Amino acid sequence: MEKLVGEYLDILNEKSNASTKFWALEKKIKIDKNKPGVILNLRKSEMIYDVIHLIRDGAITFDDLSDFSDDLKHEVRMFFDKLR
């Protein structure tokens, strides 16, 4: 979320009128609020995909999976590589 706040500040610091900045910020927040790093609806059947989305969005890294099982890390890596 820290990354998103920085992106919001960039929008607010642009050299444009207040209305343009407001609507750009509103559009970005609308998109961002559904990202896995902001909100996540947990389902066991979707866990691998949720982890992949979190990595892809930069909310976590592969290093954050160090305490998880080797099987999970392998599956995440396999799916992540396929989705690239």
ABEGO torsion letter per residue (X at the ends): XAAAAAAAAAAAABBBBAAAAAAAAAAAAAAAAABAAABBBBBAAAAAAAAAAAAAAGABBAAAAAABBAAAAAAAAAAAAAAX
